[in-house]
């Protein structure tokens, strides 16, 4: 899978509320070695604590973020508070956000910041390392030579580092910010995700790669799904998206002979305020790969993850139903699975898709239609009068 250049967007704010700064700090992977020309420098003062707002704005790269000789304390992911989690390396996939505290507690000199790719599957990525510099401001830092402390980025295949990081994240689960994990389920869904091959009359070799969930490649409609739903326009979509794969097989082992998919604009209908569990299962179709799956319209709890095929009746016993991490994008492990739970309390039509841009453009997406509840506070609002028309 060809990949675009890595990028990571940062913000810093002083812990001293009198000196807050929200200047965006953009970095780009234009080179594979640090240099003074064009390299961003983050200035800090000894003894202060800074809040870094980190966003993976890359299209097709899962990233590691690291600062030489410094630890980072993660306090929030995807706009949800976490228990403080201290690490020297942050992992972040496309579409995810992370807030982390950085304390300037090292000798006042310069330290290398690295942003590097993660890919533990036989898939091509943009394996460049992006660099920036953390620099301490002190009275003599500009008059005396400063040593640049280096750090080696993680291996591109650092699966254990990625897994340990994501497994270490927990919801804050306080009285003010409780972890309201659904314990009784109204829907239990099983979605396979991956890539297939369909016939293509206009392609040079007569076939094209496609993405699919439960073997359905999503076809974008010419009329917006929400518009069609609200105005009851027929023929735009069907609400028969499959709750399970049409064919069961060894998902992470030998794939079926037929790699073709079904095409359709199909949604899964949910009752308002219903509770949902989805097991997202990676497949070895073409190649196993980590998929950052993103849900629109609300957050979910990541209650479990594993390698290989999900085993019903066994793997549920390892679920964390006390303080699982709450977020809106989850990495499904390469050749593995992730289980999420949420309450469908936001009426409307909401996409779920892989946040690798190339995969979602291939159709690796679907949509949930959440019905109205009772009364105006539980129902889809009408569009505003000044809504622009396509």
Secondary structure, 3 states (H helix, E strand, C coil): CCCCCCEEEEEEEECCHHHCCCCEEEEECCCCCCCCCCCCEEEEECCCEEEEEEEECCCCCEEEEEECCCCEEEEEECCEEEEEEEECEEEECCCCEEEEEEECCCCCCEEEEEEEEECCCCCCCCCCCEEEEEEEECCCCCCCCCCEECCCCCCCCCHHHHHHHHHHCCECCCCCCCCCCCCCCCEEEEEEEEEEEEECCCCCCCEEEEEEECCEEECCCCCCHHHHHHCCCCCCCECCCCCCCCCCCCCCCCCCCCCCCEEECEEEEECCCEEEEEEEEECCCCCCCCEEEEECCCCEEEEEEEECCCCCCCHHHHCCCCCCEEECEEEECCCEEEEEEEEECCCEEEEEEECCHHHHHCCCEEEEEECCCCCHHHCCCCCCCCCCCC
